[in-house]
Amino acid sequence: MADIKEPLYCAEQIKIPADLPDILKNYTKHIIRTQPTDIMTCSAEYFGRLAKQRTQLGKKLTNHQLEAFYTRVSKLDRDMLTRKEIEEACNHASITSTQISDVIALGSWNGEKIPWLKFWALLVASASGTFIATIELVVTLLSDNGNLPSGPLIEIIQFMSERDSTQDPTKIGNVIKALQAGGPTANADVLMVNLRKEAK
C-alpha cells in the first residue's frame, strides 16, 4: 500500500468556528436578497463592511452585556445621557472604555450629551455585523413573550438603515409605517417577516 502523505480528515478532526454558521447564513441571505451581477465584488464589499464593524468595536459583546446596559439606562427615562452616565452604565455591564470610545467615535458624538438608544444600537451592531442581524438581535433582546416596544424599534431601524447605504429608504419606510400602524407594541415574528422582505 502506498504511503499517504496528506493527512486524513474525519468529522472529529474538523473544528468549525462557532460564529461561522451565522456568518455564512447571513452572507447567503444577503446574496440571495440582493441578486448582484458581480458576486465577487458584492462579497468583497459585504465582508469588508462586516470586518470594519467588528474591528472598529473590538471584542464582541455578549447578549448579557447588551441587556444589562439597556435595562440600566432605559430606567432613566431620558433620550440623552451625559458621557459620564453612559460610562457608568457601560462599566455596570462590563463594557470596556475602549469599546465606549469606539462607539462614540463611530456615532460622531462630540458633545457632552449622547443619544443612548443610538449608542446602544451601535453596541448591538458590533455584536451582530449586518443590518438584518442587528435588528434580529435587538428583537431578541427587547422581546417579551414575542411583543416589543414599537418606539425604540422604530428609532433603531431608522438610525441603522441611515448608516447602511445598501438599504432602500422606501422599503425601510414601509417597515416603519407598519410598526407605527400597530400601536405601542409590535409582534416580533411579524416584524422580522416584514423586515426580511423589505431590507437587504
N, CA and C atoms as a LAMMPS dump frame, in Angstrom:
ITEM: TIMESTEP
0
ITEM: NUMBER OF ATOMS
600
ITEM: BOX BOUNDS ff ff ff
-5.0000000000000000e+02 5.0000000000000000e+02
-5.0000000000000000e+02 5.0000000000000000e+02
-5.0000000000000000e+02 5.0000000000000000e+02
ITEM: ATOMS id mol type element x y z
1 1 1 N 0.845 -1.181 0
2 1 2 C 0 0 0
3 1 3 C 0.88 1.231 0
4 2 1 N 0.556 2.212 -0.851
5 2 2 C 1.362 3.424 -0.979
6 2 3 C 1.229 4.279 0.273
7 3 1 N 2.345 4.978 0.59
8 3 2 C 2.316 5.908 1.725
9 3 3 C 1.413 7.095 1.395
10 4 1 N 0.607 7.478 2.341
11 4 2 C -0.264 8.655 2.165
12 4 3 C 0.377 9.807 2.914
13 5 1 N 0.807 10.816 2.156
14 5 2 C 1.488 11.956 2.777
15 5 3 C 0.507 13.011 3.29
16 6 1 N -0.664 13.107 2.669
17 6 2 C -1.656 14.083 3.111
18 6 3 C -2.398 13.52 4.33
19 7 1 N -2.745 14.361 5.311
20 7 2 C -3.475 13.864 6.479
21 7 3 C -4.897 13.456 6.103
22 8 1 N -5.399 12.45 6.786
23 8 2 C -6.777 12.027 6.591
24 8 3 C -7.653 12.817 7.558
25 9 1 N -8.806 13.24 7.075
26 9 2 C -9.7 14.024 7.924
27 9 3 C -10.981 13.25 8.195
28 10 1 N -11.436 13.365 9.416
29 10 2 C -12.723 12.805 9.788
30 10 3 C -13.463 13.888 10.567
31 11 1 N -14.716 13.659 10.847
32 11 2 C -15.549 14.679 11.496
33 11 3 C -14.938 15.163 12.814
34 12 1 N -14.303 14.244 13.55
35 12 2 C -13.738 14.611 14.847
36 12 3 C -12.532 15.551 14.718
37 13 1 N -11.832 15.5 13.553
38 13 2 C -10.644 16.338 13.362
39 13 3 C -10.992 17.758 12.92
40 14 1 N -12.151 17.936 12.331
41 14 2 C -12.518 19.235 11.767
42 14 3 C -13.208 20.084 12.828
43 15 1 N -12.619 21.245 13.111
44 15 2 C -13.202 22.155 14.096
45 15 3 C -13.796 23.349 13.362
46 16 1 N -15.1 23.529 13.501
47 16 2 C -15.801 24.636 12.844
48 16 3 C -15.894 25.79 13.837
49 17 1 N -15.392 26.98 13.461
50 17 2 C -15.506 28.139 14.358
51 17 3 C -16.964 28.406 14.726
52 18 1 N -17.196 28.791 15.969
53 18 2 C -18.555 28.941 16.49
54 18 3 C -19.41 29.916 15.691
55 19 1 N -18.806 31.012 15.207
56 19 2 C -19.626 32.013 14.504
57 19 3 C -19.693 31.799 12.991
58 20 1 N -19.003 30.768 12.468
59 20 2 C -19.015 30.527 11.017
60 20 3 C -20.417 30.252 10.462
61 21 1 N -21.238 29.4 11.088
62 21 2 C -22.577 29.159 10.516
63 21 3 C -23.413 30.432 10.383
64 22 1 N -23.395 31.294 11.411
65 22 2 C -24.176 32.538 11.344
66 22 3 C -23.637 33.476 10.274
67 23 1 N -22.314 33.563 10.161
68 23 2 C -21.705 34.429 9.15
69 23 3 C -22.116 33.968 7.757
70 24 1 N -22.003 32.665 7.505
71 24 2 C -22.355 32.131 6.181
72 24 3 C -23.853 32.247 5.899
73 25 1 N -24.666 32.035 6.918
74 25 2 C -26.113 32.15 6.745
75 25 3 C -26.499 33.583 6.371
76 26 1 N -25.956 34.572 7.101
77 26 2 C -26.268 35.979 6.809
78 26 3 C -25.727 36.393 5.443
79 27 1 N -24.542 35.912 5.103
80 27 2 C -23.946 36.218 3.8
81 27 3 C -24.814 35.641 2.674
82 28 1 N -25.23 34.389 2.823
83 28 2 C -26.059 33.736 1.802
84 28 3 C -27.379 34.478 1.614
85 29 1 N -28.007 34.868 2.732
86 29 2 C -29.257 35.637 2.648
87 29 3 C -29.031 36.947 1.899
88 30 1 N -27.92 37.612 2.194
89 30 2 C -27.601 38.89 1.545
90 30 3 C -27.474 38.707 0.035
91 31 1 N -26.762 37.681 -0.397
92 31 2 C -26.562 37.427 -1.839
93 31 3 C -27.895 37.082 -2.508
94 32 1 N -28.693 36.256 -1.866
95 32 2 C -29.99 35.871 -2.447
96 32 3 C -30.921 37.081 -2.547
97 33 1 N -30.91 37.917 -1.496
98 33 2 C -31.782 39.096 -1.494
99 33 3 C -31.364 40.125 -2.531
100 34 1 N -30.061 40.398 -2.622
101 34 2 C -29.585 41.482 -3.49
102 34 3 C -29.401 41.054 -4.938
103 35 1 N -29.199 39.745 -5.184
104 35 2 C -29.002 39.234 -6.55
105 35 3 C -27.977 40.071 -7.329
106 36 1 N -26.75 40.188 -6.823
107 36 2 C -25.761 41.034 -7.503
108 36 3 C -25.329 40.455 -8.845
109 37 1 N -24.997 41.341 -9.782
110 37 2 C -24.499 40.874 -11.078
111 37 3 C -23.041 40.428 -10.945
112 38 1 N -22.311 41.054 -10.015
113 38 2 C -20.918 40.686 -9.763
114 38 3 C -20.804 40.181 -8.321
115 39 1 N -20.919 38.883 -8.162
116 39 2 C -20.926 38.287 -6.819
117 39 3 C -19.602 38.521 -6.09
118 40 1 N -18.496 38.462 -6.786
119 40 2 C -17.194 38.636 -6.135
120 40 3 C -17.05 40.035 -5.53
121 41 1 N -17.41 41.055 -6.307
122 41 2 C -17.314 42.437 -5.804
123 41 3 C -18.274 42.65 -4.649
124 42 1 N -19.506 42.148 -4.811
125 42 2 C -20.502 42.272 -3.751
126 42 3 C -20.028 41.562 -2.474
127 43 1 N -19.428 40.395 -2.633
128 43 2 C -18.928 39.63 -1.486
129 43 3 C -17.794 40.371 -0.784
130 44 1 N -16.89 40.942 -1.577
131 44 2 C -15.771 41.696 -1.004
132 44 3 C -16.298 42.892 -0.196
133 45 1 N -17.289 43.597 -0.754
134 45 2 C -17.873 44.744 -0.049
135 45 3 C -18.587 44.297 1.229
136 46 1 N -19.329 43.193 1.121
137 46 2 C -20.078 42.678 2.272
138 46 3 C -19.131 42.32 3.425
139 47 1 N -18.105 41.502 3.118
140 47 2 C -17.187 41.075 4.172
141 47 3 C -16.288 42.221 4.647
142 48 1 N -15.992 43.162 3.75
143 48 2 C -15.229 44.348 4.152
144 48 3 C -15.994 45.165 5.169
145 49 1 N -17.302 45.365 4.905
146 49 2 C -18.15 46.127 5.82
147 49 3 C -18.284 45.39 7.161
148 50 1 N -18.465 44.078 7.085
149 50 2 C -18.595 43.275 8.301
150 50 3 C -17.313 43.324 9.134
151 51 1 N -16.17 43.191 8.478
152 51 2 C -14.879 43.24 9.181
153 51 3 C -14.644 44.602 9.808
154 52 1 N -15.021 45.654 9.074
155 52 2 C -14.84 47.018 9.588
156 52 3 C -15.649 47.227 10.855
157 53 1 N -16.905 46.764 10.847
158 53 2 C -17.741 46.906 12.035
159 53 3 C -17.16 46.137 13.207
160 54 1 N -16.666 44.944 12.939
161 54 2 C -16.118 44.116 14.025
162 54 3 C -14.825 44.707 14.59
163 55 1 N -13.914 45.151 13.687
164 55 2 C -12.628 45.653 14.168
165 55 3 C -12.758 47.015 14.81
166 56 1 N -13.697 47.823 14.331
167 56 2 C -13.874 49.147 14.92
168 56 3 C -14.321 49.038 16.367
169 57 1 N -15.07 47.997 16.688
170 57 2 C -15.623 47.903 18.024
171 57 3 C -14.971 46.822 18.883
172 58 1 N -13.9 46.224 18.366
173 58 2 C -13.115 45.293 19.176
174 58 3 C -13.849 44.004 19.504
175 59 1 N -13.635 43.503 20.72
176 59 2 C -14.19 42.22 21.138
177 59 3 C -15.718 42.24 21.113
178 60 1 N -16.278 41.155 20.622
179 60 2 C -17.734 41.035 20.507
180 60 3 C -18.379 41.042 21.888
181 61 1 N -19.441 41.844 22.015
182 61 2 C -20.172 41.922 23.268
183 61 3 C -21.168 40.766 23.37
184 62 1 N -21.485 40.381 24.587
185 62 2 C -22.451 39.305 24.805
186 62 3 C -23.857 39.88 24.941
187 63 1 N -24.85 39.022 24.752
188 63 2 C -26.237 39.446 24.946
189 63 3 C -26.457 39.938 26.37
190 64 1 N -25.803 39.297 27.331
191 64 2 C -25.942 39.699 28.731
192 64 3 C -25.456 41.134 28.941
193 65 1 N -24.315 41.488 28.347
194 65 2 C -23.791 42.853 28.468
195 65 3 C -24.741 43.866 27.832
196 66 1 N -25.25 43.519 26.654
197 66 2 C -26.159 44.427 25.947
198 66 3 C -27.462 44.618 26.724
199 67 1 N -27.987 43.535 27.284
200 67 2 C -29.211 43.629 28.099
201 67 3 C -28.975 44.446 29.36
202 68 1 N -27.827 44.232 29.998
203 68 2 C -27.521 44.95 31.24
204 68 3 C -27.452 46.449 30.999
205 69 1 N -26.817 46.859 29.902
206 69 2 C -26.733 48.292 29.577
207 69 3 C -28.132 48.85 29.312
208 70 1 N -28.905 48.166 28.47
209 70 2 C -30.241 48.646 28.1
210 70 3 C -31.136 48.774 29.331
211 71 1 N -31.153 47.753 30.161
212 71 2 C -32.008 47.751 31.35
213 71 3 C -31.674 48.916 32.261
214 72 1 N -30.395 49.158 32.43
215 72 2 C -29.967 50.232 33.338
216 72 3 C -30.356 51.613 32.811
217 73 1 N -30.077 51.896 31.547
218 73 2 C -30.306 53.259 31.044
219 73 3 C -31.761 53.519 30.674
220 74 1 N -32.512 52.487 30.293
221 74 2 C -33.915 52.711 29.931
222 74 3 C -34.734 53.167 31.133
223 75 1 N -34.297 52.83 32.335
224 75 2 C -34.987 53.252 33.553
225 75 3 C -34.853 54.756 33.813
226 76 1 N -33.861 55.379 33.203
227 76 2 C -33.629 56.808 33.425
228 76 3 C -34.671 57.669 32.721
229 77 1 N -35.385 57.098 31.739
230 77 2 C -36.486 57.771 31.049
231 77 3 C -36.081 59.111 30.421
232 78 1 N -34.896 59.125 29.797
233 78 2 C -34.408 60.301 29.063
234 78 3 C -33.778 59.83 27.771
235 79 1 N -33.929 60.621 26.698
236 79 2 C -33.338 60.265 25.406
237 79 3 C -31.833 60.5 25.36
238 80 1 N -31.393 61.559 26.04
239 80 2 C -29.978 61.947 26.019
240 80 3 C -29.365 61.737 27.402
241 81 1 N -28.167 61.176 27.401
242 81 2 C -27.427 60.99 28.65
243 81 3 C -26.072 61.658 28.523
244 82 1 N -25.492 62.002 29.666
245 82 2 C -24.144 62.55 29.639
246 82 3 C -23.158 61.417 29.365
247 83 1 N -21.991 61.787 28.919
248 83 2 C -20.957 60.776 28.681
249 83 3 C -20.66 60.006 29.966
250 84 1 N -20.674 60.708 31.104
251 84 2 C -20.407 60.055 32.378
252 84 3 C -21.474 58.995 32.685
253 85 1 N -22.748 59.31 32.41
254 85 2 C -23.827 58.347 32.653
255 85 3 C -23.683 57.127 31.739
256 86 1 N -23.299 57.381 30.487
257 86 2 C -23.057 56.279 29.546
258 86 3 C -21.924 55.394 30.066
259 87 1 N -20.837 56.014 30.506
260 87 2 C -19.673 55.266 31.01
261 87 3 C -20.042 54.437 32.234
262 88 1 N -20.847 55.015 33.137
263 88 2 C -21.265 54.287 34.342
264 88 3 C -22.115 53.064 33.982
265 89 1 N -23.044 53.253 33.044
266 89 2 C -23.886 52.13 32.615
267 89 3 C -23.052 51.06 31.924
268 90 1 N -22.072 51.487 31.128
269 90 2 C -21.177 50.532 30.454
270 90 3 C -20.318 49.781 31.459
271 91 1 N -19.798 50.488 32.46
272 91 2 C -18.999 49.829 33.497
273 91 3 C -19.833 48.78 34.223
274 92 1 N -21.094 49.099 34.492
275 92 2 C -22.014 48.158 35.137
276 92 3 C -22.192 46.898 34.282
277 93 1 N -22.141 47.064 32.95
278 93 2 C -22.329 45.948 32.02
279 93 3 C -21.006 45.331 31.561
280 94 1 N -19.902 45.725 32.186
281 94 2 C -18.558 45.222 31.847
282 94 3 C -18.168 45.516 30.396
283 95 1 N -18.567 46.676 29.902
284 95 2 C -18.181 47.139 28.568
285 95 3 C -16.963 48.037 28.759
286 96 1 N -15.897 47.782 28.02
287 96 2 C -14.624 48.454 28.256
288 96 3 C -14.642 49.916 27.791
289 97 1 N -13.711 50.688 28.34
290 97 2 C -13.595 52.103 27.958
291 97 3 C -13.217 52.248 26.486
292 98 1 N -12.446 51.294 25.963
293 98 2 C -12.096 51.323 24.535
294 98 3 C -13.337 51.138 23.681
295 99 1 N -14.196 50.197 24.058
296 99 2 C -15.438 49.972 23.317
297 99 3 C -16.342 51.201 23.387
298 100 1 N -16.392 51.846 24.557
299 100 2 C -17.188 53.065 24.708
300 100 3 C -16.673 54.151 23.765
301 101 1 N -15.366 54.375 23.793
302 101 2 C -14.761 55.41 22.937
303 101 3 C -14.969 55.113 21.461
304 102 1 N -14.845 53.833 21.083
305 102 2 C -15.02 53.444 19.682
306 102 3 C -16.447 53.707 19.201
307 103 1 N -17.439 53.388 20.041
308 103 2 C -18.839 53.604 19.654
309 103 3 C -19.147 55.095 19.578
310 104 1 N -18.628 55.857 20.524
311 104 2 C -18.838 57.317 20.5
312 104 3 C -18.223 57.904 19.232
313 105 1 N -17.03 57.458 18.871
314 105 2 C -16.377 57.937 17.646
315 105 3 C -17.18 57.513 16.411
316 106 1 N -17.655 56.284 16.41
317 106 2 C -18.437 55.77 15.286
318 106 3 C -19.733 56.555 15.121
319 107 1 N -20.335 56.957 16.23
320 107 2 C -21.566 57.745 16.189
321 107 3 C -21.336 59.227 15.966
322 108 1 N -20.065 59.652 15.989
323 108 2 C -19.689 61.066 15.823
324 108 3 C -20.357 61.957 16.868
325 109 1 N -20.4 61.474 18.111
326 109 2 C -20.968 62.272 19.198
327 109 3 C -19.824 62.975 19.92
328 110 1 N -19.646 64.245 19.596
329 110 2 C -18.525 65.006 20.147
330 110 3 C -18.898 65.808 21.383
331 111 1 N -20.194 66.038 21.588
332 111 2 C -20.633 66.835 22.729
333 111 3 C -20.715 66.034 24.006
334 112 1 N -21.225 66.686 25.039
335 112 2 C -21.352 66.052 26.351
336 112 3 C -22.547 65.094 26.395
337 113 1 N -23.579 65.387 25.599
338 113 2 C -24.795 64.556 25.602
339 113 3 C -24.758 63.532 24.462
340 114 1 N -25.229 62.33 24.777
341 114 2 C -25.209 61.215 23.812
342 114 3 C -26.598 60.576 23.778
343 115 1 N -27.159 60.343 22.567
344 115 2 C -28.442 59.631 22.485
345 115 3 C -28.232 58.151 22.802
346 116 1 N -28.643 57.75 23.993
347 116 2 C -28.262 56.43 24.495
348 116 3 C -28.811 55.289 23.652
349 117 1 N -30.014 55.436 23.071
350 117 2 C -30.581 54.329 22.293
351 117 3 C -29.768 54.097 21.016
352 118 1 N -29.313 55.177 20.387
353 118 2 C -28.471 55.05 19.193
354 118 3 C -27.108 54.472 19.569
355 119 1 N -26.584 54.901 20.701
356 119 2 C -25.327 54.339 21.221
357 119 3 C -25.49 52.832 21.405
358 120 1 N -26.604 52.429 22.02
359 120 2 C -26.867 51.008 22.251
360 120 3 C -27.014 50.251 20.936
361 121 1 N -27.678 50.877 19.949
362 121 2 C -27.843 50.235 18.639
363 121 3 C -26.488 49.912 18.017
364 122 1 N -25.518 50.818 18.16
365 122 2 C -24.172 50.556 17.623
366 122 3 C -23.459 49.469 18.423
367 123 1 N -23.723 49.405 19.721
368 123 2 C -23.182 48.294 20.517
369 123 3 C -23.734 46.965 20
370 124 1 N -25.039 46.932 19.733
371 124 2 C -25.676 45.714 19.213
372 124 3 C -25.089 45.353 17.849
373 125 1 N -24.888 46.371 17.005
374 125 2 C -24.31 46.14 15.673
375 125 3 C -22.918 45.525 15.776
376 126 1 N -22.173 45.908 16.809
377 126 2 C -20.824 45.352 16.974
378 126 3 C -20.864 43.866 17.301
379 127 1 N -21.988 43.424 17.857
380 127 2 C -22.134 42.009 18.205
381 127 3 C -22.781 41.195 17.095
382 128 1 N -23.31 41.875 16.069
383 128 2 C -24.042 41.146 15.033
384 128 3 C -23.506 41.34 13.624
385 129 1 N -23.089 42.539 13.269
386 129 2 C -22.429 42.747 11.984
387 129 3 C -23.263 43.342 10.878
388 130 1 N -24.375 42.722 10.499
389 130 2 C -25.162 43.224 9.372
390 130 3 C -26.414 43.941 9.882
391 131 1 N -27.07 44.667 8.993
392 131 2 C -28.288 45.394 9.364
393 131 3 C -29.36 44.426 9.873
394 132 1 N -29.65 43.399 9.082
395 132 2 C -30.688 42.433 9.472
396 132 3 C -30.318 41.732 10.782
397 133 1 N -29.072 41.307 10.896
398 133 2 C -28.631 40.618 12.117
399 133 3 C -28.719 41.534 13.334
400 134 1 N -28.437 42.832 13.137
401 134 2 C -28.542 43.795 14.234
402 134 3 C -29.98 43.913 14.709
403 135 1 N -30.914 44.059 13.773
404 135 2 C -32.325 44.192 14.159
405 135 3 C -32.832 42.889 14.779
406 136 1 N -32.387 41.749 14.247
407 136 2 C -32.775 40.453 14.848
408 136 3 C -32.318 40.371 16.302
409 137 1 N -31.096 40.845 16.56
410 137 2 C -30.581 40.805 17.928
411 137 3 C -31.332 41.795 18.815
412 138 1 N -31.656 42.972 18.302
413 138 2 C -32.472 43.944 19.054
414 138 3 C -33.808 43.298 19.425
415 139 1 N -34.43 42.63 18.459
416 139 2 C -35.714 41.958 18.696
417 139 3 C -35.566 40.899 19.788
418 140 1 N -34.501 40.112 19.713
419 140 2 C -34.246 39.082 20.734
420 140 3 C -34.097 39.705 22.122
421 141 1 N -33.349 40.8 22.181
422 141 2 C -33.068 41.42 23.475
423 141 3 C -34.273 42.143 24.065
424 142 1 N -35.125 42.72 23.216
425 142 2 C -36.256 43.512 23.713
426 142 3 C -37.563 42.729 23.795
427 143 1 N -37.589 41.539 23.227
428 143 2 C -38.829 40.768 23.151
429 143 3 C -39.282 40.273 24.525
430 144 1 N -40.573 40.448 24.768
431 144 2 C -41.194 39.936 25.984
432 144 3 C -42.386 39.091 25.548
433 145 1 N -42.194 37.777 25.519
434 145 2 C -43.225 36.844 25.019
435 145 3 C -43.667 37.2 23.601
436 146 1 N -42.704 37.583 22.761
437 146 2 C -42.994 37.874 21.362
438 146 3 C -43.478 39.283 21.079
439 147 1 N -43.611 40.111 22.128
440 147 2 C -44.037 41.502 21.952
441 147 3 C -42.878 42.452 22.215
442 148 1 N -42.866 43.542 21.439
443 148 2 C -41.772 44.504 21.52
444 148 3 C -42.313 45.924 21.594
445 149 1 N -41.573 46.835 22.24
446 149 2 C -41.982 48.236 22.227
447 149 3 C -41.684 48.865 20.86
448 150 1 N -42.706 49.432 20.214
449 150 2 C -42.538 49.97 18.864
450 150 3 C -41.607 51.181 18.817
451 151 1 N -41.709 52.065 19.794
452 151 2 C -40.937 53.314 19.777
453 151 3 C -39.436 53.103 19.616
454 152 1 N -38.806 52.353 20.529
455 152 2 C -37.36 52.111 20.383
456 152 3 C -37.007 51.388 19.083
457 153 1 N -37.855 50.44 18.678
458 153 2 C -37.597 49.706 17.432
459 153 3 C -37.559 50.639 16.236
460 154 1 N -38.539 51.537 16.148
461 154 2 C -38.608 52.475 15.027
462 154 3 C -37.354 53.34 14.99
463 155 1 N -36.966 53.857 16.151
464 155 2 C -35.769 54.719 16.213
465 155 3 C -34.51 53.962 15.79
466 156 1 N -34.37 52.734 16.243
467 156 2 C -33.183 51.934 15.911
468 156 3 C -33.168 51.575 14.427
469 157 1 N -34.308 51.156 13.892
470 157 2 C -34.367 50.796 12.464
471 157 3 C -34.034 52.006 11.597
472 158 1 N -34.605 53.177 11.929
473 158 2 C -34.307 54.396 11.162
474 158 3 C -32.816 54.728 11.227
475 159 1 N -32.277 54.728 12.428
476 159 2 C -30.878 55.092 12.638
477 159 3 C -29.932 54.145 11.914
478 160 1 N -30.143 52.837 12.089
479 160 2 C -29.228 51.869 11.486
480 160 3 C -29.371 51.815 9.964
481 161 1 N -30.581 52.009 9.441
482 161 2 C -30.757 51.989 7.986
483 161 3 C -30.113 53.21 7.335
484 162 1 N -30.123 54.349 8.035
485 162 2 C -29.462 55.551 7.517
486 162 3 C -27.95 55.365 7.434
487 163 1 N -27.416 54.505 8.273
488 163 2 C -25.968 54.253 8.294
489 163 3 C -25.549 53.187 7.278
490 164 1 N -26.523 52.512 6.68
491 164 2 C -26.238 51.416 5.749
492 164 3 C -26.737 51.803 4.363
493 165 1 N -25.819 52.137 3.481
494 165 2 C -26.184 52.634 2.15
495 165 3 C -26.854 51.569 1.277
496 166 1 N -26.808 50.303 1.689
497 166 2 C -27.451 49.254 0.888
498 166 3 C -28.956 49.192 1.126
499 167 1 N -29.434 49.893 2.157
500 167 2 C -30.856 49.843 2.479
501 167 3 C -31.65 50.856 1.656
502 168 1 N -32.774 50.418 1.122
503 168 2 C -33.669 51.262 0.339
504 168 3 C -34.576 52.029 1.311
505 169 1 N -34.47 53.382 1.343
506 169 2 C -35.279 54.169 2.293
507 169 3 C -36.786 53.933 2.151
508 170 1 N -37.264 53.716 0.932
509 170 2 C -38.692 53.478 0.713
510 170 3 C -39.128 52.167 1.365
511 171 1 N -38.317 51.127 1.187
512 171 2 C -38.658 49.824 1.761
513 171 3 C -38.576 49.847 3.287
514 172 1 N -37.559 50.53 3.816
515 172 2 C -37.457 50.655 5.276
516 172 3 C -38.632 51.484 5.791
517 173 1 N -39.03 52.498 5.02
518 173 2 C -40.202 53.31 5.374
519 173 3 C -41.457 52.466 5.486
520 174 1 N -41.602 51.462 4.62
521 174 2 C -42.755 50.55 4.678
522 174 3 C -42.774 49.78 6.002
523 175 1 N -41.59 49.331 6.434
524 175 2 C -41.484 48.598 7.707
525 175 3 C -41.88 49.518 8.862
526 176 1 N -41.392 50.752 8.82
527 176 2 C -41.671 51.704 9.896
528 176 3 C -43.157 52.068 9.929
529 177 1 N -43.774 52.265 8.761
530 177 2 C -45.213 52.574 8.709
531 177 3 C -46.026 51.433 9.314
532 178 1 N -45.64 50.206 9.011
533 178 2 C -46.349 49.041 9.572
534 178 3 C -46.209 49.012 11.097
535 179 1 N -45.022 49.352 11.596
536 179 2 C -44.809 49.407 13.048
537 179 3 C -45.662 50.499 13.683
538 180 1 N -45.694 51.669 13.055
539 180 2 C -46.472 52.792 13.587
540 180 3 C -47.963 52.47 13.604
541 181 1 N -48.423 51.772 12.575
542 181 2 C -49.852 51.42 12.478
543 181 3 C -50.26 50.409 13.548
544 182 1 N -49.29 49.646 14.037
545 182 2 C -49.583 48.603 15.021
546 182 3 C -49.717 49.082 16.445
547 183 1 N -49.454 50.366 16.695
548 183 2 C -49.584 50.902 18.049
549 183 3 C -48.297 50.799 18.852
550 184 1 N -48.414 50.84 20.186
551 184 2 C -47.216 50.901 21.038
552 184 3 C -46.411 49.612 21.124
553 185 1 N -47.006 48.482 20.731
554 185 2 C -46.263 47.222 20.746
555 185 3 C -46.286 46.577 19.368
556 186 1 N -45.257 45.78 19.104
557 186 2 C -45.145 45.077 17.825
558 186 3 C -44.929 43.602 18.085
559 187 1 N -45.376 42.779 17.157
560 187 2 C -45.148 41.346 17.236
561 187 3 C -43.793 41.037 16.598
562 188 1 N -42.936 40.337 17.319
563 188 2 C -41.572 40.06 16.858
564 188 3 C -41.551 39.291 15.546
565 189 1 N -42.384 38.262 15.429
566 189 2 C -42.385 37.436 14.22
567 189 3 C -42.847 38.219 12.996
568 190 1 N -43.922 39.002 13.153
569 190 2 C -44.448 39.8 12.045
570 190 3 C -43.412 40.827 11.606
571 191 1 N -42.766 41.479 12.58
572 191 2 C -41.738 42.47 12.252
573 191 3 C -40.622 41.855 11.427
574 192 1 N -40.12 40.69 11.852
575 192 2 C -38.985 40.085 11.152
576 192 3 C -39.374 39.594 9.762
577 193 1 N -40.604 39.128 9.583
578 193 2 C -41.067 38.735 8.248
579 193 3 C -41.069 39.957 7.342
580 194 1 N -41.627 41.074 7.824
581 194 2 C -41.662 42.317 7.038
582 194 3 C -40.265 42.834 6.746
583 195 1 N -39.4 42.784 7.741
584 195 2 C -38.048 43.311 7.571
585 195 3 C -37.253 42.488 6.576
586 196 1 N -37.344 41.17 6.653
587 196 2 C -36.619 40.315 5.705
588 196 3 C -37.127 40.515 4.277
589 197 1 N -38.416 40.849 4.153
590 197 2 C -38.995 41.076 2.834
591 197 3 C -38.514 42.403 2.246
592 198 1 N -38.356 43.421 3.096
593 198 2 C -38.053 44.767 2.613
594 198 3 C -36.564 45.14 2.667
595 199 1 N -35.848 44.624 3.657
596 199 2 C -34.455 45.046 3.863
597 199 3 C -33.482 44.12 3.143
598 200 1 N -32.236 44.582 3.046
599 200 2 C -31.173 43.796 2.41
600 200 3 C -30.254 43.242 3.465
